[in-house]
Structures are given as structure tokens and as C-alpha cells.
Amino acid sequence: MHDKGVTSSGHPTFQAHSFKCFCREKSSVVSSQRRLERKLKELNITLDEERQQHTEQRDQLTLRVKALKRQVDEGEAEAERLEGLRRKAIREMEEMQEQKEALQSKVTALENELKRKIQQARQSALESSVLSCDDDDDDEGLYDHSSITSILTESNLQTSSC
């Protein structure tokens, strides 16, 4: 009795030999397929991890962009506030300059009025007294503090409060 797949000399038949080769090839293919499936699974895991990382990075960048936009908005609001303060300060400075000029005009008018009153007082004093040539050089004695105060009081000059 002959076993299937074995010749009378005990060598495997062509079919048996082909079957063994087929089995080895199938085993090799199955092994390669398993390796490729493992590799594919690893690549899918890596891809999923990278997707997750990219999603997290995108979310972080979105938050950062929002924070920067908020800072820009706050900066613009602060710039507008400071610009408003600057304009207000300029207006106030211009008003103060106008007040200064008005007060300077009043001071000049008061100085002119004082000079006129002093000249009137001198004229009055010269007319009412007899002076010698030596007394002409002593004009300072004619106008002491109380006489200047009385001259100013007589004219009813007033200054505005600042």
C-alpha cells in the first residue's frame, strides 16, 4: 500500500511537494499579513495620536489667538482712553493759556493805571508843595507804602479771582 503523496521510492510526489510548498508559502503570506496588520495598527495608533496632538495644538493656538485679540482690544481701548485724556489736557491747557493772556492784559492795564495814578499823585504833590532844587532828586520820599496803597484804593481797582 502506497501512502498518498509518497512514491514507491519513498520520495514525496509532486503533489505532496507542491502542497508542502503551498503550506509554507501560505504560512509565510499569513505571517507577512499579520506583520502588515500589526504595522497598520501601529500606524493607525500613531496617526490617531498625531491627530489628537494637532487638535490640542489647534485648540491651544485658538485660545492664544483669542487672548491676543482680547489684549489688542484692551490696548486699543486704553489708547482711546489716553487719547481722550490727551485731548482734554490740551483743551484745558488752551483755556489756561487764554486765561493767562486775559490776566496778563488785566495786569498790564492795572500797571498802566498805577503809573497814571502815580504821575497824578506826583503832579498833585508838586503843585501843593514848594520844592527846592535839592528836593527834586528825592522823589522816593514822596511815595511811601501808605501813599501808593491809598492811590490804589482811590481808583477802586479790582482783580478777578483765578
Disulfide bonds with the S-S distance in Angstrom:
none
